Amino acid sequence: MASKKEKKNSQNGKHASASAPPMTLERFVSTMLPLIDLEKEAEITASLDSIAAKSTQASVSRGSILSNLKCADVQTGLLGKTLLELQPNKGELLPPHKLTSHDVVILKPNKAESNSMPLGQGIVYRVKDTSIIVAVDDVPEDGLNSPLRLEKLANEVTYKRMKDTLVMLSKGIQKGPAADLIPILFGSSPPLFCKNILSFNPFNVSLDASQRKAVEKALSCSHFMLLHGPPGTGKTTAVVEIILQEVKQGSKVLACAASNVAVDNMVERLSAHKLKLVRVGHPARLLPQVLEKALDAQVMKADNSALANDVRKEMKTLNLKLLKTKDKRSKGEIRRELRQLAKEERQRQQQAVSDVIKDADVILTTLTGSLSHQLQEVNFDIVIIDEAAQALEVACWMAILKGPRCILAGDHLQLPPTVQSVDAEKLGLGKTLFARLTDLYGDAVTAMLTMQYRMNHFIMDWSSKEFYNDKLTAHESVEDHSLHQIDGVKQTSTTDSVLVLIDTAGCDMEEKKDEEDSSFNEGEAKVALAHAKRLVESGISPLDIGIITPYAAQVGLLKIMRGERKELKDIEISTVDGFQGREKEAIIISMVRSNTKQEVGFLSDKRRMNVAVTRARRHCCLVCDTETVSTNAFLKRLVKYFEDNGDYLSASEYVT
């Protein structure tokens, strides 16, 4: 059996292809409202369970809580925010935890009751092996010198915004910028495309033929279009070109994605062009290199903001005067003046925000951020959503309702959005708008990118044949590239190989279960690290190697075992889900499952394996028990492909 989360992820694949009647607007709203409540309850329950279980370190490590911390540093910066760096009170490394960048957290004394008031609330800014940095608006007045703990909060704002969106959607047919678009996205009316689209002059002259066709289709759509980008095909490159062309035509663009990282990636790519960009979002959720494009940073430079700062200085002077004044009447006059100045300061600050937003060509934010108060009264000519196949449909509607046209870019054959509630996922919360529209309209509204720029053709060919009707072509710059062509890398049997299958069958390396019933395999972990060591000894930088596995317990075990080998400390180890959208020169996949019952669990989710294999650029190594995994027809084809096109090794060659 898998852990609860792993069971839930396995359901994503099982239910994605289930046939269902066409979704109507009314049925969508009535179905999603209770499912959002289920999802919210699942997240809150997971958070409360972890807090209630804080009595043992094992329980804490399973939950969204970090205990027994000390405040090692306090720094002011990040556009007015304060950064608290928290380290373990004992030992050098943080214990296993589930806190990640951008999580909302509260800070409490280590021994405080679960229902006690927090010292403060903040956003996780950065997570290191040895510390965690939290951005707060205000530094707690006391308590930082004592042992502390961090607790992850369920982000209730997101759920409220999703429910508000459903209410707006149900009313949107009669009014709003997306009034004509809504019935088309529910199949009531056909989408239209301009037949005589003028050819465009690309800003990026390196666009390939499929990217150019995708941009042309996007510019010609009167309502919406799907941009299907398989792994490594330059989906974001095409998205950036579409944005530039729309701005050139005078459009005001809202560009969104499911994750902050994907939004910041668009900001970086667009920053090379002369555009008025505004990145809306909490500074702690932004990459450092895009902070100058943040709304907060641009507002601080605005004339109205400078005047507001002058008002604040005057208020500070009056507050000092108030402390020294003893006359009751004089105090009343000072307080009235302070209230008037506070009102003026708010108005000037709001005007500064309004001016920056109004002047922008492109607003970039997460889907949830599109409903932030700064954008409440702002409408757009077109909404563009990257990573649309990784976003809940309800979340996409937050942005879509702000414009009459939309472009959805993504790949429904990679991993779908994560859903906490197993029941909500089964009932349809995990079905994405991208997948639904693909089923509804197919090729008529879709442009698929076909030239890929990441993988050696041996890595790509399996994915292309299994998922993309054999339509992908490896660009000449990558089709034959291998590890030994990297500067400083020796040519060995290991670096010559593009595909490697390491078979643990017959090597007495059976899986086990941890306390959460997640699978791990100690023998397989040793083999994966041994292969990584061979790569490093051949001259491959540890930073260019990734070890990925579908099971969280195996990630934890691999990290512990890596800690004993200093030469491997910079190798990234993560779940498949954590690696989506990423790539490495060499990828080692630990499949874990090895049992007498020959159960493969959620390894059978095709999309998860598609993501796993296609993270690799030059070298992909599969570590598995072929006898166990080959009981599944899909996995059997994967094993056979590696056997036919790569090196076959026994795990016994790695065990001394």
SEFITOR-678858 format. One record per residue (C-alpha): residue in three letters; x, y, z. Coordinates in steps of 0.2 Angstrom, whole numbers, padded with zeros to 4 digits, always signed. Layout:
SEFITOR-678858
ALAXYZ...
***
This chain:
SEFITOR-678858
MET+0000+0000+0000ALA+0005+0018-0002SER+0003+0033+0009LYS-0013+0043+0009LYS-0005+0056-0003GLU+0002+0042-0014LYS-0015+0033-0015LYS-0023+0050-0019ASN-0010+0053-0033SER-0013+0035-0040GLN-0031+0040-0042ASN-0027+0055-0053GLY-0022+0043-0067LYS-0036+0031-0064HIS-0050+0044-0065ALA-0043+0056-0078SER-0049+0045-0092ALA-0066+0040-0085SER-0079+0045-0097ALA-0092+0058-0091PRO-0106+0068-0099PRO-0102+0085-0105MET-0100+0098-0091THR-0112+0112-0090LEU-0110+0128-0081GLU-0124+0124-0069ARG-0117+0106-0065PHE-0099+0113-0064VAL-0104+0126-0051SER-0115+0114-0041THR-0102+0100-0041MET-0087+0111-0037LEU-0094+0120-0022PRO-0095+0105-0010LEU-0078+0098-0017ILE-0069+0114-0012ASP-0076+0112+0006LEU-0069+0094+0006GLU-0052+0100+0000LYS-0051+0113+0013GLU-0056+0101+0026ALA-0043+0089+0021GLU-0029+0102+0021ILE-0035+0108+0038THR-0036+0091+0045ALA-0019+0086+0039SER-0012+0102+0048LEU-0021+0099+0064ASP-0016+0081+0064SER+0002+0085+0063ILE+0001+0098+0077ALA-0009+0086+0088ALA+0005+0073+0085LYS+0019+0084+0090SER+0023+0073+0105THR+0036+0062+0095GLN+0049+0067+0083ALA+0043+0054+0071SER+0025+0061+0071VAL+0032+0079+0069SER+0043+0074+0054ARG+0027+0067+0045GLY+0017+0083+0047SER+0018+0101+0043ILE+0027+0107+0058LEU+0045+0110+0063SER+0049+0111+0082ASN+0064+0115+0093LEU+0070+0129+0083LYS+0081+0144+0087CYS+0081+0162+0079ALA+0098+0163+0072ASP+0097+0179+0062VAL+0085+0194+0059GLN+0087+0205+0044THR+0076+0219+0037GLY+0074+0220+0018LEU+0064+0212+0005LEU+0054+0227+0001GLY+0050+0231+0019LYS+0048+0213+0025THR+0058+0206+0039LEU+0067+0189+0037LEU+0069+0177+0052GLU+0082+0163+0050LEU+0077+0148+0061GLN+0089+0134+0064PRO+0088+0118+0074ASN+0092+0120+0092LYS+0101+0104+0092GLY+0111+0097+0077GLU+0116+0104+0061LEU+0102+0098+0049LEU+0083+0102+0050PRO+0073+0086+0053PRO+0062+0079+0039HIS+0047+0091+0036LYS+0034+0096+0023LEU+0037+0115+0024THR+0041+0123+0007SER+0044+0140+0000HIS+0028+0151+0000ASP+0019+0141+0013VAL+0009+0152+0026VAL+0016+0148+0043ILE+0014+0154+0061LEU+0028+0155+0074LYS+0025+0149+0092PRO+0035+0145+0108ASN+0040+0127+0106LYS+0030+0121+0121ALA+0015+0132+0118GLU-0002+0123+0118SER-0009+0120+0100ASN-0023+0133+0103SER-0012+0146+0110MET-0010+0163+0101PRO+0005+0163+0089LEU+0020+0175+0091GLY+0018+0180+0073GLN+0013+0174+0055GLY+0023+0174+0039ILE+0028+0166+0023VAL+0042+0154+0021TYR+0055+0163+0010ARG+0068+0150+0008VAL+0071+0132+0014LYS+0089+0125+0016ASP+0095+0109+0024THR+0102+0118+0039SER+0089+0132+0041ILE+0072+0139+0036ILE+0069+0158+0032VAL+0052+0166+0036ALA+0047+0183+0030VAL+0036+0193+0042ASP+0028+0210+0042ASP+0032+0214+0060VAL+0045+0206+0071PRO+0037+0198+0087GLU+0040+0209+0102ASP+0046+0195+0113GLY+0049+0176+0113LEU+0062+0175+0099ASN+0076+0171+0112SER+0066+0155+0117PRO+0065+0138+0108LEU+0052+0140+0094ARG+0041+0130+0082LEU+0034+0133+0065GLU+0016+0127+0060LYS+0010+0127+0042LEU-0008+0135+0040ALA-0021+0130+0028ASN-0022+0145+0016GLU-0041+0149+0018VAL-0039+0164+0007THR-0037+0152-0008TYR-0053+0142-0004LYS-0063+0158-0001ARG-0057+0165-0018MET-0062+0149-0027LYS-0079+0149-0020ASP-0081+0168-0024THR-0076+0163-0042LEU-0089+0150-0043VAL-0102+0163-0038MET-0096+0175-0051LEU-0095+0162-0064SER-0113+0157-0061LYS-0118+0176-0064GLY-0105+0179-0078ILE-0116+0174-0093GLN-0126+0190-0091LYS-0112+0202-0088GLY-0093+0204-0086PRO-0078+0204-0099ALA-0079+0185-0101ALA-0098+0184-0104ASP-0096+0178-0122LEU-0082+0166-0118ILE-0090+0157-0104PRO-0103+0147-0114ILE-0090+0142-0127LEU-0079+0135-0113PHE-0094+0124-0108GLY-0098+0118-0126SER-0113+0129-0129SER-0106+0138-0143PRO-0092+0134-0155PRO-0075+0144-0153LEU-0071+0155-0168PHE-0054+0158-0177CYS-0050+0172-0189LYS-0047+0164-0206ASN-0036+0177-0213ILE-0024+0180-0200LEU-0009+0191-0205SER+0008+0184-0204PHE+0018+0191-0189ASN+0036+0196-0187PRO+0043+0186-0172PHE+0052+0194-0159ASN+0061+0178-0156VAL+0068+0174-0174SER+0073+0156-0167LEU+0055+0150-0166ASP+0053+0133-0175ALA+0039+0129-0187SER+0028+0122-0173GLN+0030+0136-0162ARG+0026+0149-0176LYS+0010+0139-0180ALA+0005+0140-0161VAL+0008+0158-0160GLU-0002+0161-0176LYS-0016+0151-0170ALA-0016+0160-0153LEU-0016+0177-0162SER-0031+0171-0173CYS-0042+0165-0159SER-0057+0175-0156HIS-0061+0166-0139PHE-0048+0153-0134MET-0034+0141-0139LEU-0024+0127-0131LEU-0006+0127-0133HIS+0000+0109-0130GLY+0018+0108-0125PRO+0026+0091-0122PRO+0042+0090-0112GLY+0056+0100-0118THR+0047+0108-0133GLY+0049+0126-0128LYS+0031+0130-0122THR+0036+0145-0112THR+0046+0152-0127ALA+0030+0151-0137VAL+0020+0159-0122VAL+0032+0173-0121GLU+0031+0177-0140ILE+0012+0177-0139ILE+0012+0190-0125LEU+0024+0201-0135GLN+0013+0200-0150GLU-0002+0204-0141VAL+0006+0219-0132LYS+0012+0225-0150GLN-0006+0224-0155GLY-0011+0235-0141SER-0018+0222-0129LYS-0017+0223-0110VAL-0012+0206-0105LEU-0015+0196-0089ALA-0002+0182-0088CYS-0004+0169-0075ALA+0002+0151-0069ALA-0002+0139-0056SER+0015+0142-0047ASN+0025+0157-0042VAL+0041+0149-0050ALA+0032+0148-0067VAL+0026+0166-0066ASP+0043+0172-0061ASN+0050+0162-0076MET+0039+0172-0088VAL+0044+0188-0079GLU+0062+0184-0082ARG+0060+0180-0100LEU+0049+0195-0104SER+0061+0207-0095ALA+0073+0206-0109HIS+0060+0216-0119LYS+0055+0234-0117LEU+0038+0231-0109LYS+0030+0239-0094LEU+0028+0223-0083VAL+0021+0222-0065ARG+0023+0206-0055VAL+0009+0205-0042GLY+0012+0195-0026HIS+0020+0194-0009PRO+0039+0198-0011ALA+0043+0182-0001ARG+0035+0172-0015LEU+0046+0180-0029LEU+0063+0175-0035PRO+0076+0188-0030GLN+0080+0192-0049VAL+0062+0198-0052LEU+0059+0209-0037GLU+0062+0225-0046LYS+0047+0221-0057ALA+0036+0218-0041LEU+0021+0229-0038ASP+0028+0234-0021ALA+0045+0240-0028GLN+0037+0250-0042VAL+0025+0258-0030MET+0039+0263-0019LYS+0046+0273-0034ALA+0030+0281-0039ASP+0027+0300-0035ASN+0011+0297-0025SER+0021+0284-0014ALA+0035+0297-0011LEU+0021+0309-0005ALA+0014+0296+0006ASN+0031+0294+0014ASP+0032+0312+0018VAL+0015+0310+0026ARG+0021+0296+0036LYS+0036+0306+0042GLU+0024+0320+0048MET+0013+0307+0057LYS+0029+0301+0066THR+0033+0318+0072LEU+0015+0321+0078ASN+0015+0304+0087LEU+0031+0310+0097LYS+0022+0326+0100LEU+0007+0317+0107LEU+0018+0307+0119LYS+0025+0323+0126THR+0008+0333+0127LYS-0002+0333+0143ASP-0016+0345+0139LYS-0032+0335+0135ARG-0038+0347+0122SER-0021+0348+0113LYS-0021+0329+0112GLY-0038+0328+0104GLU-0032+0340+0091ILE-0017+0330+0087ARG-0027+0314+0086ARG-0039+0322+0074GLU-0024+0328+0063LEU-0017+0310+0064ARG-0033+0303+0058GLN-0034+0315+0043LEU-0015+0311+0039ALA-0018+0292+0040LYS-0033+0294+0028GLU-0022+0305+0016GLU-0008+0292+0017ARG-0019+0277+0012GLN-0027+0287-0002ARG-0010+0292-0009GLN-0003+0274-0008GLN-0019+0267-0016GLN-0017+0280-0030ALA+0001+0274-0032VAL-0004+0256-0034SER-0018+0261-0046ASP-0006+0271-0057VAL+0007+0257-0058ILE-0007+0244-0063LYS-0015+0256-0076ASP+0001+0260-0084ALA+0007+0242-0086ASP+0006+0232-0103VAL+0007+0215-0094ILE+0002+0210-0076LEU+0009+0194-0070THR+0003+0184-0055THR-0002+0167-0049LEU-0020+0162-0053THR-0025+0165-0035GLY-0016+0182-0036SER-0027+0187-0050LEU-0041+0190-0037SER-0030+0201-0026HIS-0038+0218-0021GLN-0025+0227-0032LEU-0033+0219-0047GLN-0051+0220-0041GLU-0057+0233-0054VAL-0045+0229-0068ASN-0050+0220-0084PHE-0039+0213-0098ASP-0040+0211-0117ILE-0033+0193-0115VAL-0028+0181-0101ILE-0014+0169-0104ILE-0011+0154-0092ASP+0005+0144-0092GLU+0005+0127-0083ALA-0014+0126-0086ALA-0014+0107-0085GLN-0007+0108-0067ALA-0020+0120-0061LEU-0038+0116-0054GLU-0051+0122-0066VAL-0059+0133-0053ALA-0042+0141-0051CYS-0041+0145-0069TRP-0058+0153-0069MET-0051+0166-0056ALA-0041+0173-0071ILE-0052+0169-0086LEU-0066+0179-0079LYS-0055+0195-0082GLY-0055+0195-0101PRO-0064+0190-0117ARG-0050+0179-0124CYS-0039+0166-0116ILE-0024+0155-0120LEU-0021+0139-0110ALA-0003+0132-0111GLY+0001+0115-0104ASP+0002+0096-0106HIS-0012+0086-0099LEU-0001+0070-0102GLN+0011+0076-0087LEU+0006+0077-0069PRO-0011+0085-0065PRO-0013+0097-0050THR-0011+0090-0032VAL-0028+0087-0023GLN-0027+0083-0004SER-0044+0075-0003VAL-0046+0058-0010ASP-0065+0060-0011ALA-0064+0077-0019GLU-0052+0070-0032LYS-0063+0055-0036LEU-0078+0067-0038GLY-0069+0078-0051LEU-0060+0091-0042GLY-0043+0086-0051LYS-0050+0086-0069THR-0042+0101-0077LEU-0050+0114-0089PHE-0035+0110-0101ALA-0040+0091-0101ARG-0059+0095-0102LEU-0057+0106-0117THR-0045+0094-0125ASP-0059+0081-0124LEU-0072+0093-0129TYR-0064+0101-0145GLY-0048+0092-0148ASP-0037+0097-0163ALA-0049+0111-0168VAL-0043+0122-0154THR-0026+0114-0151ALA-0008+0118-0157MET+0005+0105-0152LEU+0023+0109-0151THR+0034+0095-0159MET+0052+0100-0159GLN+0060+0096-0142TYR+0076+0104-0136ARG+0081+0094-0120MET+0083+0076-0123ASN+0094+0064-0132HIS+0083+0055-0145PHE+0084+0039-0136ILE+0076+0047-0120MET+0063+0056-0130ASP+0058+0042-0142TRP+0050+0032-0128SER+0039+0046-0122SER+0035+0052-0140LYS+0029+0034-0145GLU+0020+0031-0129PHE+0011+0048-0126TYR+0012+0059-0142ASN+0008+0048-0157ASP+0027+0048-0161LYS+0026+0066-0167LEU+0041+0073-0157THR+0058+0077-0165ALA+0074+0080-0156HIS+0082+0096-0162GLU+0100+0093-0169SER+0108+0101-0155VAL+0102+0088-0143GLU+0097+0072-0153ASP+0114+0064-0150HIS+0121+0073-0135SER+0129+0062-0121LEU+0137+0065-0104HIS+0155+0062-0111GLN+0153+0077-0122ILE+0152+0089-0107ASP+0169+0098-0103GLY+0179+0089-0090VAL+0170+0073-0091LYS+0179+0057-0095GLN+0173+0045-0108THR+0168+0029-0099SER+0155+0015-0101THR+0144+0025-0089THR+0146+0042-0098ASP+0144+0033-0115SER+0127+0026-0110VAL+0111+0036-0113LEU+0099+0023-0106VAL+0104+0011-0091LEU+0092-0002-0083ILE+0099-0008-0067ASP+0089-0024-0062THR+0087-0028-0044ALA+0077-0044-0047GLY+0085-0059-0038CYS+0096-0048-0027ASP+0086-0049-0011MET+0080-0030-0012GLU+0062-0031-0007GLU+0053-0015-0002LYS+0047-0010+0016LYS+0034+0002+0023ASP+0037+0017+0034GLU+0025+0023+0048GLU+0014+0032+0035ASP+0013+0016+0024SER+0024+0024+0011SER+0036+0012+0002PHE+0055+0012+0003ASN+0069+0001-0003GLU+0085+0001+0005GLY+0094-0010-0007GLU+0088+0000-0022ALA+0093+0017-0013LYS+0111+0010-0011VAL+0111+0005-0030ALA+0105+0022-0035LEU+0118+0031-0025ALA+0132+0019-0031HIS+0127+0024-0049ALA+0127+0042-0044LYS+0145+0040-0037ARG+0151+0032-0054LEU+0144+0047-0063VAL+0153+0059-0051GLU+0169+0049-0052SER+0168+0051-0071GLY+0168+0070-0069ILE+0149+0074-0069SER+0145+0088-0057PRO+0134+0083-0043LEU+0123+0098-0047ASP+0119+0090-0064ILE+0113+0074-0057GLY+0095+0071-0050ILE+0088+0056-0041ILE+0070+0055-0042THR+0057+0042-0035PRO+0038+0041-0034TYR+0038+0038-0015ALA+0041+0051-0001ALA+0049+0037+0010GLN+0062+0033-0002VAL+0066+0052-0004GLY+0069+0053+0015LEU+0080+0037+0015LEU+0090+0043+0000LYS+0094+0059+0008ILE+0099+0051+0025MET+0111+0039+0015ARG+0118+0053+0004GLY+0122+0063+0020GLU+0136+0050+0024ARG+0144+0053+0007LYS+0151+0071+0005GLU+0155+0069-0013LEU+0136+0067-0016LYS+0129+0081-0005ASP+0125+0092-0020ILE+0115+0079-0029GLU+0096+0084-0029ILE+0084+0071-0022SER+0066+0073-0024THR+0049+0065-0028VAL+0044+0064-0047ASP+0030+0077-0043GLY+0044+0089-0036PHE+0054+0088-0052GLN+0040+0092-0064GLY+0046+0107-0075ARG+0064+0103-0071GLU+0078+0095-0079LYS+0096+0088-0076GLU+0110+0081-0087ALA+0108+0064-0078ILE+0093+0057-0070ILE+0092+0041-0059ILE+0074+0034-0056SER+0072+0023-0041MET+0055+0014-0044VAL+0056+0005-0026ARG+0042-0008-0029SER+0049-0026-0026ASN+0037-0038-0018THR+0031-0056-0019LYS+0013-0050-0023GLN+0020-0041-0038GLU+0010-0025-0034VAL+0016-0009-0043GLY+0004+0003-0034PHE+0004+0021-0042LEU+0019+0017-0053SER+0006+0013-0065ASP+0001+0031-0067LYS+0008+0034-0084ARG+0009+0053-0082ARG+0021+0051-0067MET+0033+0040-0077ASN+0032+0052-0092VAL+0038+0066-0081ALA+0051+0055-0072VAL+0060+0049-0088THR+0059+0066-0097ARG+0068+0076-0084ALA+0084+0068-0091ARG+0094+0077-0104ARG+0109+0065-0108HIS+0107+0050-0097CYS+0092+0041-0089CYS+0095+0027-0077LEU+0081+0016-0071VAL+0083+0006-0055CYS+0069-0007-0053ASP+0064-0025-0050THR+0059-0030-0067GLU+0050-0045-0061THR+0038-0035-0051VAL+0035-0020-0062SER+0033-0030-0078THR+0017-0037-0071ASN+0010-0020-0077ALA+0008-0019-0096PHE+0013+0000-0097LEU+0029-0003-0086LYS+0033-0019-0096ARG+0034-0008-0111LEU+0045+0004-0102VAL+0057-0010-0096LYS+0058-0017-0113TYR+0062-0001-0121PHE+0077+0002-0109GLU+0083-0016-0112ASP+0082-0014-0131ASN+0090+0003-0132GLY+0102+0004-0117ASP+0113-0005-0106TYR+0106-0019-0095LEU+0115-0021-0078SER+0112-0032-0063ALA+0111-0023-0046SER+0123-0036-0040GLU+0137-0027-0049TYR+0134-0012-0037VAL+0133-0021-0021THR+0150-0026-0013
***
